[in-house]
Amino acid sequence: MVPISLGTVRLFLHVLAATVWVGGQLTLAGLVPALRRLSPDAPRVLARQFSAIAWSAYGALIATGIWNVAAVHATLRGRYGTTLLVKIAIVALSGVSAAVHGASRSPRGQALWGSLTALSALAALFVGVVLHG
């Protein structure tokens, strides 16, 4: 078996948190139409429950992201640094748009901010893969 290092654990935790943050949003979005048929309140109830899990995952993403940057001794210079700054901005956008989505009361606002949250989460995932190489 290939040896397991602290770097492996660090990357696993980051990917696990991304799986919950991104995958959970996509799953929830896919379930909303069926939930609405069950009850008009069901999507909101499920979203509240998911929110606690999702925000914990977002916090883990931030923590493991900082750990990743420190572990690889990343600098903000050159192409890697530019890509890292882009990822940080996208991750921030994902969190801010999720918070605004959660606070939004209009269906249009929820749709707009929810879409932006999902798109920015997917973009952060993609840029993370680019950074990892």
Residue pairs with C-beta under 8 A, 6 or more apart in sequence:
7 71
10 64
10 67
10 68
10 71
11 68
11 132
13 60
13 64
14 60
14 61
14 64
14 65
14 67
14 68
14 128
16 60
17 57
17 58
17 60
17 61
17 64
18 57
18 61
18 124
18 125
18 128
20 53
20 54
20 56
20 57
21 54
21 57
21 58
21 61
21 94
21 121
22 118
22 121
22 122
22 124
22 125
24 50
24 53
24 54
24 57
25 54
25 114
25 117
25 118
25 121
26 118
28 46
28 47
28 50
29 114
29 118
31 43
31 46
32 43
35 42
35 43
35 46
36 42
36 43
47 102
51 102
54 98
58 94
58 95
58 98
61 91
62 91
65 91
69 84
74 80
74 81
74 84
75 81
76 84
76 85
80 131
83 127
83 130
83 131
84 131
86 127
87 124
87 127
87 128
87 131
90 120
90 123
90 124
90 127
91 120
91 124
93 116
93 120
94 117
94 120
94 121
94 123
94 124
97 113
97 116
97 117
97 120
98 113
98 117
100 109
100 113
101 109
101 110
101 113
101 114
101 116
101 117
104 110
104 112
104 113
